[in-house]
Amino acid sequence: MASIVTKMLSSIVGLLVNKARDSAADKLKDGDVTDAKIREFVVRELNDVKKKLDGLSRAPLLSSLGFLKQGINLLKVSLINKSMDEQKDVDKPTNEQATSTMSSSVQSEILNEALPLSQAMEKLNIVSQGHFECAKERFKDARTRAFDAFFNQALSIEDRLMAAKLHIVATVLECLESPEHAITSCLSFLEELHGLEAIAEIFSMYLNRGFMSRLNKAQRVECVKSVMLVNYTLFQFVFKFSSKYTSTSAWPTIELAERSFNPILHWQEVSTRKSMGDELTQLPNKSILDEDIIPRYSAVNSHGDVVVGKHPDTIKIIPKTGESKVVKLPEPSEGEVIRQHIVALAVDKNNNVYVVRRLETSAKYFNVKSFVLDVLDENYHVNQDSRTLEYLDATKYFYSAVQIAINKNNNIVVMRYDDPQVYICDNTGKLKHKFEQGVRYPHRLGICGQDEIMIATDNYQAVEIYSEEGNPKSTIKSPEGHAVRGLAFHYVICKIIVLTYVEKKDSYFLLCYTEAGELETTTFFSERIDIKDWPRIKSHPSGPVAIVRQKSITFI
């Protein structure tokens, strides 16, 4: 753990330096306020008058940097690992390693290096409370001065971006013991950053690629990259440390004249540009998996953990942070199992996990085929004995597709392939009633915010909505060329999200509808990876929404 602190403290000052936007730009030393050579780059196009004005108005920016450095030094004194003496030969970084750290991924690591320290706090001893309190005061001073510099309209946009990064770093360090407070402050400040007129103009010109975009291109690219990476690391911070999940769709946007640009949701509009290089290739809200999973048998819980079915009798919990775990389902109480297969999985508002298996067991003179429901509690312990779902015909196909969804009343909605009936059951799987609808081959099933049932039509061109009693309510039609591949309700923004596939573009899109069925936005999600790439979209009433693929999970 000492290595995390040492790495962060030895590199964060160097990471505050922007990359050179122009090889001929003037360099101005900051008065040697640090042992490392911290330099600030001044754009050469500034005239002499503006340079003098910058020199006067930069005082808060430079003092913020000085206070930050003082706070880091005090923090180094106040925080010592219990076992540091035992680990000093193992964890101590070399000068070469420290230098390498300071020079890599300058824009993104400015915040990333602060995050492990928050995680390390619980494992560190504060041996000098006085130094620690003084460090927090210095971070507060750094935050205040950076705040003043950010709102100084006499500064260039590059300097104001530096002030924004100083403010965010100081806020994170000041609130090491309470990341939730840092998150609230940082997200509020991010709205201020996005609200700058200069930022809106830069992004509008960069995204629209007009003739004027050729002017000052290098400077604009660096500004766009800087803003995107601040968003990246803040989203990572929120995702790891917030007890309340923050939706990508509700992330602070940049308001352009023609649209709203969401730096996280619309990440690929920027990351795919050659001008961005390799730094923005990974989506901030995406996790790459080290093994294949089956998206069809997946669900998301209130913590943002994804639960997936593993063949033939286990489930796997993939947390948003930490190690995965595997849980074995209970053994059937009657007969010897010949074959079994998970066919459906869902999670309710209380994080109980519902798993449907198709079993083939041996009886005295013949084999028995049945669908069985198992319910696990939020800790993945058996919540009730297995129940056979007698109303589902299990004799036709071994891999019969079953869809289940849980509404707010914890009633289970069940549908089976080649069966027009919709079965409404209590949370034990006991049938309450059923109704018939027009979809013969249901592949997509979901629940609306009003507990209404959403079912994709056979031709994938629309979504039919029914009440729990079976009354048709409305129909949502997808745009021409869009085939419905998934549907979910986003409880944070109270919208219906439909995942579609467009064959002509060989790509997936996210369509956002109001509860009344009006299409609001169409957002590119990704290209199809291969012919076996059939993602599913899953949501939970507490907020998390995830798109699950064979090798990745993306939160929206």
Residue, then its C-alpha position, 0 to 999 in steps of 0.5 A: m500500500a505504501s507504493i500507491v501513496t509514494k507513486m501518487l505523491s511523487s507524480i501528481v505535481g508533474l502530471l499537472v503539466n499540459k503537453a506541448r501544444d506547439s513545439a515553438a511555444d514559449k516556456l515559463k518556469d513557475g519560479d522553481v516552487t517544486d523540486a521537479k521542473i514544473r513548466e507552464f506553456v504559453v500560446r505564441e499567438l498571444n500579443d505582448v499586452k495579453k502576455k502582461l495581463d496573463g502574467l498579472s492574472r495568473a497569480p491565483l493559478l500559480s498560488s494554487l499550484g504552490f498550495l497543492k504542493q505544500g499540501i502534498n508534502l504535509l500529506k507525505v509526512s502524516l500518512i505512513n503505512k504500518s508495514m512500511d518498514e517491512q516493505k521499504d525494500v519492496d515498495k520503494p520506487t526508483n528515480e527512473q520509475a518515478t520519472s517514467t510515471m511523471s511523464s506518462s498519460v499526462q492528462s488522464e493520470i492527473l486525477n487517476e493517481a489521486l484515486p488509489l490514495s482514497q482507497a488506501m486511507e483505510k489501511l494507513n495510519i495517520v501518525s500526525q493528525g496535525h500535519f494531516e489537518c494542515a494538509k487539508e487546509r492547504f488543499k482547501d487553499a489550492r481549491t479556492r485559488a484555482f476556483d478564482a483562477f477558473f472564473n477569471q475571464a482574462l485567462s486563456i482557455e488553456d489556463r482555465l482548464m489548468a485551473a479546473k484540473l487543479h480545483i478537481v485534484a485539490t478537491v479529491l485530496e481535501c476530501l480523502e476521508s469522504p469521497e461522496h463529498a468530493i464527488t458532489s463538488c466535482l460534478s457541480f464544478l464539471e457543470e461550470l466547466h462544460g458551461l464555458e462559452a469557449i468550451a462549447e465553441i471548441f467542441s462545436m467546431y471540432l465535432n462539425r469539422g467545418f472549414m474554420s476547424r482547420l484554424n488553430k487545430a492543434q490547440r483545439v485538439e488539446c483542449v478537447k482531449s483535456v476536457m474529455l479526460v477530465n470527464y473520463t477520470l471523474f466518471q471513474f471516480v464516481f463509479k468506484f466511490s459513489s454509493k449512489y450510482t450516477s447514470t451516464s445519461a444524466w452526466p453533465t452535458i456540453e450544450l452546443a447550438e444544435r444539440s447536447f453533447n454528453p462526453i461519456l455517452h457520446w464518447q466514441e464521437v471523439s475517441t475514434r478521431k485520429s487526432m485524439g491518438d490512443e489515449l481515449t480508445q477505452l470507454p470510461n464506462k466499459s469493463i473488459l472481461d477476461e472470459d466469455i459470458i452469455p448476455r442472454y442470462s444476465a441481470v444487474n443489481s442495485h450495486g452495479d454488479v452484473v449477475v450471469g448464468k454459467h452452465p449448467d448449474t452456477i451463476k457468476i457475480i461480476p462486481k463493478t469493482g473487486e473480484s468476481k465470485v461463483v455461486k452454485l445453485p441448489e441440487p434438485s430435490e427429486g430424481e437424478v439429474i441427467r441434463q440441466h441448463i440455465v434458461a433465464l435470470a433476473v434480479d428484483k428491487n431487493n437484489n434477490v436473484y431468480v434463476v430458471r433452469r430446464l431439468e431432465t431428471s430420471a424417474k422410475y420408468f421414464n425421464v422427467k423434463s421440467f422448468v424449475l425456479d430457484v431464488l437466492d437472496e442478496n447474499y446469494h444464499v438459497n431464499q426458498d426451495s426450488r419450484t417447478l413451473e408446471y405451466l411451462d411446457a418443457t417437453k419440446y426442446f431442451y434449449s427452449a428460450v424463456q424470458i423473465a422480468i420482475n416488476k416493482n411488486n416483485n411479481i414475476v413475468v414469464m414468457r416462453y418461446d413459441d408460447p403466446q401466453v404471458y404468465i404472471c407469478d408471485n415471487t415464489g413462482k406460483l401462477k397468479h394469472k395469465f393472458e395472451q398477446g400477439v407475439r409468438y416468439p418473444h425474445r425481448l421482455g422488459i418492465c416499464g416505469q409504471d410496471e407495464i410489460m414491454i415485449a418486442t414483436d416477432n419482426y423486431q420492428a416494434v415494442e408492444i406494451y401491456s398492463e399486468e392484467g393483459n390490457p394493450k396500452s401502446t406500441i413503440k415503433s422503431p425507425e426504419g432499418h432499426a431491429v429491436r435487440g434489447l429493451a429496458f427502462h432507465y429509472v434515473i431519467c425515466k425513459i425507455i431505452v431500446l437497443t437496436y441493430v441496423e444491418k446497413k451500418d452493421s452497428y448497434f444504436l440506443l434509442c431513448y423514448t419517453e414513457a408515452g412512446e415518443l422518440e427523443t434521441t438516437t445514439f450510436f453505441s458500437e459496431r457489431i463485433d462478429i455474427k455471435d455478438w448479440p448484446r442485451i440491455k439490463s436495468h435495475p430500479s435503483g438506477p444502474v443500466a448495463i449493456v452486457r456482451q460476451k466480453s464486456i459490460t458497458f454502463i449507460 
